[in-house]
């Protein structure tokens, strides 16, 4: 039941953003918001998630994973109540802030519980499955969110998040294993210095973050692009975004089979090759000034397939880059991804011109950085015993 509980928490983490983004157009009308202001409901959540993740990682290493996860889920529940009953825009922002603070507990530490129990090889298999869970949540969240919005308006999606948060909280109390306090890990931001001074750890963290950012960034900006400017209906938006996430999910869940059959190194380079193909396809869309929902969705499916193997293979290795610092490394990955996604969303909201041009440009730049950092990881791991680097020496 422990793994199933983490499964539920991962589903909540995956749905926390995607479930309510189909409500963006209605939120703009109800609260009279500009694109920048409606994107701020994502930005404030992501920044809160990011900053809290750093504290959560240190607290989890010091006081144990379970207690911090449960406190986080309690805060998330309070934030969801604020969103459901928000009479004004600032109350909605407050609720999103609390949701961001609360979700950092399960987002940062639930996988660390698995890392505490299983070997690296087993983690890589489970990572694919859990990424698939997030992707399934992302796949169904916009579809469910679209129909919930149609039937119950924007508040309905926050009710769904409230229910999911309560279920996760109850299951966490009942089934998560108690973890011992580790008094050798003091609660201080200075404890992150051991990670920040490791160039290998920083290259791993940067690789994971910059390869993930484009997908999460697109999820956040796509409702305005698709529904406001490309004329996609609410029902069709759920189909387009759901198809991208479903593609990610299916390949992620089956990634352990492909890794076992073809090897970690071959699968990693296949994923990086698909990322490059996505960049070329996106560049073609930008040069041709193509703003077609189907063409953009097909390109994004290339990215969804491409990032699976690098993330599933490298993230468990990332957690082992520095001994006895899994919680801190997980926190830095989570916070780095979220703060960079939030910054990109706000930049895009500011420069957005109703076309795919600024969105595609931001994604290409992020992936260029991700590929460069991945190259640096290989340089650092020359001679490593891990199978993915076996031929790199």
C-alpha positions in Angstrom: 0.0 0.0 0.0 3.0 2.3 0.4 3.7 2.3 -3.3 0.0 2.8 -4.1 -0.1 5.8 -1.7 2.9 7.3 -3.5 1.1 6.5 -6.8 -1.9 8.6 -5.6 0.4 11.5 -4.5 2.1 11.5 -7.9 -1.3 11.7 -9.5 -2.1 14.7 -7.4 1.2 16.4 -8.3 0.5 15.8 -12.0 -3.1 17.1 -11.8 -2.4 20.1 -9.6 -1.6 22.4 -12.6 -3.3 20.8 -15.5 -6.7 20.3 -13.9 -7.6 23.9 -13.6 -5.9 25.5 -16.7 -9.0 24.9 -18.9 -10.7 27.4 -16.6 -8.3 30.2 -17.7 -10.7 31.8 -20.2 -13.5 31.8 -17.6 -11.2 33.2 -14.9 -10.3 36.0 -17.2 -13.9 36.9 -17.7 -15.1 36.5 -14.1 -12.2 38.4 -12.5 -11.5 40.7 -15.5 -7.9 39.5 -15.8 -5.2 40.1 -18.4 -3.1 37.2 -19.8 -0.3 38.2 -17.4 -2.7 38.2 -14.4 -4.2 34.8 -15.2 -0.7 33.3 -15.8 0.1 34.7 -12.3 -2.2 32.1 -10.8 0.4 29.5 -12.1 3.4 31.7 -11.4 2.7 32.3 -7.7 2.0 28.6 -7.3 5.2 27.5 -9.0 7.4 30.1 -7.1 5.8 29.0 -3.8 6.4 25.4 -4.7 10.0 26.2 -5.6 11.0 28.1 -2.5 9.2 25.7 -0.1 10.9 22.7 -1.8 14.3 23.9 -0.6 13.0 23.9 3.0 11.1 20.6 2.5 14.2 18.8 1.2 16.2 19.8 4.3 13.4 19.1 6.7 12.8 15.7 5.1 16.5 14.7 5.6 16.4 16.0 9.2 12.9 15.0 10.5 11.9 12.2 8.2 9.9 12.1 5.0 6.4 11.1 6.3 5.8 14.0 8.8 6.8 16.6 6.2 4.6 15.1 3.5 1.6 15.1 5.8 2.1 18.7 6.9 2.4 19.7 3.2 -0.8 17.9 2.3 -2.6 19.7 5.2 -1.5 23.1 3.9 -2.5 22.0 0.3 -6.0 21.2 1.6 -6.4 24.7 3.2 -5.2 26.3 0.0 -7.8 24.3 -2.0 -10.6 25.5 0.3 -9.5 29.1 -0.3 -9.6 28.6 -4.1 -13.1 26.9 -4.0 -14.6 29.8 -2.0 -12.5 32.7 -3.5 -14.8 35.8 -3.7 -12.0 37.9 -5.2 -8.8 37.5 -7.3 -6.4 38.0 -4.4 -8.1 35.2 -2.4 -7.6 32.9 -5.4 -3.9 33.9 -5.5 -3.6 33.2 -1.8 -5.1 29.7 -2.3 -2.8 29.0 -5.2 0.1 30.2 -3.0 -0.9 27.7 -0.2 -1.4 24.9 -2.8 2.1 25.6 -4.0 3.6 25.5 -0.5 1.7 22.3 0.4 2.3 20.3 -2.8 6.1 20.6 -2.4 6.0 18.0 0.4 4.7 15.1 -1.6 6.4 16.3 -4.8 9.9 16.4 -3.3 9.8 13.6 -0.8 7.4 10.9 -2.1 10.0 9.6 -4.6 12.8 9.9 -2.0 10.9 7.3 0.0 11.3 4.9 -2.9 15.0 5.9 -3.3 15.5 5.0 0.4 14.1 1.5 -0.2 15.2 0.4 -3.7 18.4 0.0 -5.6 19.2 2.4 -8.5 18.3 -0.2 -11.2 14.9 -0.7 -9.5 14.4 3.0 -9.1 14.9 3.5 -12.9 12.1 1.0 -13.5 9.8 2.6 -11.0 10.7 6.1 -12.2 9.3 5.2 -15.6 6.1 4.0 -14.0 5.7 7.0 -11.8 6.4 9.4 -14.6 3.7 7.5 -16.4 1.4 8.2 -13.5 2.1 11.9 -13.7 1.6 11.8 -17.4 -1.7 9.9 -17.1 -2.8 12.6 -14.6 -1.7 15.2 -17.0 -3.5 13.4 -19.8 -6.8 13.1 -18.1 -6.6 16.3 -16.0 -7.3 18.7 -18.9 -10.0 16.4 -20.3 -11.7 16.1 -16.8 -11.0 19.8 -16.2 -12.7 20.8 -19.4 -15.9 18.9 -18.6 -15.9 19.9 -15.0 -15.6 23.6 -16.1 -18.5 23.1 -18.5 -20.7 21.6 -15.8 -19.6 23.3 -12.5 -17.6 26.3 -13.7 -14.1 27.2 -12.5 -14.7 26.3 -8.9 -15.4 22.7 -9.8 -11.8 21.9 -10.7 -10.6 23.2 -7.3 -13.2 20.9 -5.6 -11.6 18.0 -7.4 -8.2 19.0 -6.2 -9.5 19.4 -2.7 -10.9 15.8 -2.7 -7.6 14.4 -4.2 -5.7 16.2 -1.4 -7.8 14.8 1.3 -7.5 11.3 -0.1 -3.7 11.6 -0.3 -3.6 13.0 3.3 -5.6 10.1 4.7 -3.7 7.4 2.8 -0.4 9.1 3.8 -1.4 8.9 7.5 -2.3 5.2 7.2 0.3 3.7 4.8 3.5 5.8 4.5 6.4 4.2 6.4 7.7 6.1 9.4 11.2 7.3 8.8 13.8 8.0 11.5 15.1 11.4 12.4 18.6 12.0 11.2 20.2 14.4 13.7 23.4 14.6 11.6 21.4 16.6 9.1 20.8 20.0 10.6 18.0 22.2 9.5 19.9 24.9 7.7 20.1 26.2 4.1 23.9 25.9 4.6 23.4 22.2 4.3 22.8 22.7 0.6 26.4 23.8 0.1 27.6 20.2 -0.1 25.4 19.8 -3.2 26.0 23.3 -4.7 29.8 22.7 -4.5 29.5 19.5 -6.5 29.8 20.3 -10.2 28.6 16.8 -11.1 25.4 17.2 -9.0 24.8 20.7 -10.6 25.2 19.3 -14.1 22.8 16.5 -13.3 20.2 18.9 -11.8 20.5 21.3 -14.7 20.1 18.6 -17.3 16.9 17.3 -15.7 15.5 20.8 -15.2 16.1 22.2 -18.6 14.9 19.0 -20.4 11.6 19.1 -18.4 11.0 22.9 -18.5 9.7 23.1 -22.1 6.9 20.5 -21.5 5.7 22.1 -18.3 6.0 25.6 -19.7 3.9 24.6 -22.7 1.2 23.1 -20.4 0.9 26.4 -18.6 0.7 28.7 -21.7 -1.3 26.4 -24.1 -4.8 27.2 -22.8 -4.4 30.9 -23.9 -2.7 29.9 -27.2 -5.2 27.2 -28.2 -8.5 28.5 -26.9 -8.1 32.3 -27.1 -6.0 32.7 -30.3 -6.3 29.5 -32.3 -10.0 29.1 -31.8 -9.9 25.6 -30.2 -13.0 24.7 -28.3 -12.8 23.7 -24.6 -13.6 20.1 -25.5 -11.0 19.9 -28.2 -8.4 21.6 -26.0 -8.8 18.7 -23.6 -8.2 16.3 -26.5 -5.1 18.1 -27.8 -3.4 18.5 -24.4 -4.5 15.0 -23.3 -3.0 13.4 -26.4 0.4 14.9 -25.7 0.4 13.7 -22.1 -1.0 10.3 -23.1 1.9 9.9 -25.5 4.3 10.7 -22.7 2.5 8.3 -20.4 2.4 5.3 -22.6 6.1 5.5 -23.5 7.1 6.3 -20.0 5.4 3.2 -18.5 6.9 1.0 -21.2 10.4 2.7 -20.9 11.7 0.0 -18.5 11.0 -2.7 -21.2 12.9 -0.7 -23.8 15.8 0.0 -21.4 16.0 -3.7 -20.6 15.8 -4.7 -24.2 18.1 -2.1 -25.8 20.2 -0.9 -22.9 20.4 2.4 -21.0 22.9 4.1 -23.3 21.0 3.4 -26.5 17.7 4.5 -25.0 19.2 7.7 -23.6 20.6 8.6 -27.0 17.3 7.8 -28.7 15.6 10.2 -26.4 18.1 13.0 -27.0 17.8 12.4 -30.7 14.0 12.8 -30.5 14.5 16.1 -28.6 16.7 17.3 -31.4 14.0 16.3 -34.0 11.4 18.3 -31.9 13.7 21.3 -32.0 14.0 21.1 -35.8 10.2 20.7 -36.2 9.6 23.6 -33.9 12.1 25.7 -35.8 10.3 24.9 -39.0 7.0 26.0 -37.5 8.5 29.3 -36.4 10.2 30.0 -39.8 6.9 29.1 -41.6 4.9 31.1 -39.2 2.6 28.1 -38.8 0.0 28.5 -36.0 -2.0 25.4 -36.5 -3.2 23.5 -33.3 -2.7 20.0 -34.9 0.8 20.8 -36.2 1.9 22.2 -32.8 0.4 19.2 -31.0 2.2 16.7 -33.2 5.5 18.5 -32.6 4.9 18.5 -28.9 4.4 14.7 -29.0 8.0 14.4 -30.3 9.1 16.2 -27.2 6.9 14.1 -24.9 8.6 11.0 -26.3 12.1 12.5 -26.3 12.4 13.5 -22.7 11.3 10.2 -21.2 14.5 8.2 -21.4 16.9 11.0 -20.3 14.7 11.8 -17.2 14.0 8.2 -16.2 17.6 7.1 -16.6 19.4 10.2 -15.2 17.2 11.3 -12.3 17.9 8.3 -10.1 21.6 8.8 -10.8 21.2 12.4 -10.0 19.9 11.6 -6.5 23.2 9.6 -5.8 25.5 12.4 -7.1 26.2 13.4 -3.5 26.1 10.9 -0.6 23.3 11.3 2.0 21.7 14.2 0.2 18.7 12.7 -1.7 16.2 15.0 -0.1 18.2 18.1 -0.9 19.0 17.1 -4.5 15.3 16.3 -5.1 14.4 19.7 -3.6 16.8 21.5 -5.9 15.5 19.6 -9.0 11.9 20.4 -8.1 12.6 24.1 -7.2 14.9 24.7 -10.1 12.3 23.3 -12.6 9.5 25.2 -11.1 11.1 28.6 -10.7 12.5 28.5 -14.2 9.1 27.4 -15.5 7.4 30.2 -13.6 9.9 32.8 -15.0 9.4 31.5 -18.5 5.6 31.7 -18.1 5.7 35.3 -16.9 8.1 36.2 -19.7 5.8 34.5 -22.2 2.8 36.2 -20.7 4.5 39.6 -21.1 5.8 39.2 -24.7 2.9 36.9 -25.9 1.6 38.2 -29.2 -1.1 35.6 -30.0 1.2 33.3 -32.0 3.4 30.2 -31.4 6.5 32.3 -32.1 7.5 33.3 -28.5 6.5 30.0 -27.1 8.5 27.9 -29.5 11.5 30.2 -29.1 11.6 29.8 -25.4 11.3 26.0 -25.6 14.2 25.7 -28.1 16.5 27.8 -26.0 15.8 25.8 -22.9 16.5 22.5 -24.7 19.8 23.8 -26.1 20.9 24.4 -22.5 19.5 20.9 -21.4 21.6 19.2 -24.1 24.7 21.1 -23.2 24.4 20.2 -19.5 23.8 16.5 -20.5 27.1 16.6 -22.4 28.8 17.9 -19.3 27.3 15.0 -17.3 28.9 12.6 -19.7 32.2 14.3 -19.3 32.0 14.1 -15.6 31.0 10.4 -15.6 33.8 9.1 -17.8 34.8 5.7 -16.4 31.7 5.5 -14.3 30.4 2.0 -13.4 26.9 2.9 -14.4 25.8 1.1 -17.6 24.6 4.3 -19.3 28.2 5.7 -19.2 30.0 2.4 -19.8 31.1 3.3 -23.3 31.8 6.9 -22.6 35.4 6.5 -21.5 
